Amino acid sequence: MIVVALYPNGNKMNQMHLPFAGTPGYTASHESYKRAMEHYHAVVAWCEHNLTGPWECDHKDILHEGIRVRIGDTRDVAYFNLKWN
């Protein structure tokens, strides 16, 4: 199952930073990129700490609207949505 943790406060990722966001060595000074990367790291850290089943998220999951996470356990999907949406 695929879920998306929307960026806080209605933020959106600036399209000029996709699909490069998160790749090693890539940085940008644009504020939307910085907020997106902070959110990405927060989502991954939360998933590592809280999800019980298999899940996957990497730099290719940084999207315009939020961070995509592939989750393999329905209980984790419900918990994820309570936290992030």
Secondary structure, DSSP 4 states (H G I P E B T S, - for coil): -EEEEEPGGG----GGGTTTTTSTT-----HHHHHHHHHHHHHHHHHHHH--S-EE--GGGB-SSEEEEEES-HHHHHHHHHHH-
